Structure formats: structure tokens, C-alpha cells
Amino acid sequence: MTTQKQWQALKVQYCKHAGCQVALEAEMLLAPEQLGEQPPRINAHRCSHGGLCNQLSTAACVWAGTNPTYDPFAEAGE
């Protein structure tokens, strides 16, 4: 019985800071078949560009870990 982990894009949009399209991704934990039908559980979130933004000299956003007050996915109106 092994739980499978899989990253899935939840939302894709243009990020002003990164200057390109980025994806808000979630690590989904999928239950083994032995446990029956269960919805996947979300284990973690990340931005597809967060690692690169983290290397910049300016503060980026909450997903890069450098600016906890700015979330580009929250400002999109949802």
C-alpha cells in the first residue's frame, strides 16, 4: 500500500514579477486502491516559477518565500 504523490496545476496566469505565465500547483496525495474511492488530499502548494524568483535580488512573493504579504494568485480576483 503506497500513497502516490502527483503535482497538478490548479491555476495558470501571467505574473508581473516573473514576467511570464506561472502555475499555482498542488501536490496531490492519491490513496492506494486498497482504501477504496477517496478524494485526493492536498499536501503542499508551490508556484512553478517560485524557485527562480527566490534567486532574484528583489522580494518576490509568498510562493518564493521572500515576501509573505504578496500573493499574485490571490490578487487575480478569486
HELIX and SHEET records of a PDB file:
HELIX    1   1 GLU A   33  LEU A   35  5                                   3    
HELIX    2   2 GLY A   50  ASN A   54  1                                   5    
SHEET    1   A 3 GLN A   4  CYS A  15  0                                        
SHEET    2   A 3 CYS A  20  LEU A  30 -1                                        
SHEET    3   A 3 ARG A  41  CYS A  47 -1                                        
END                                                                             
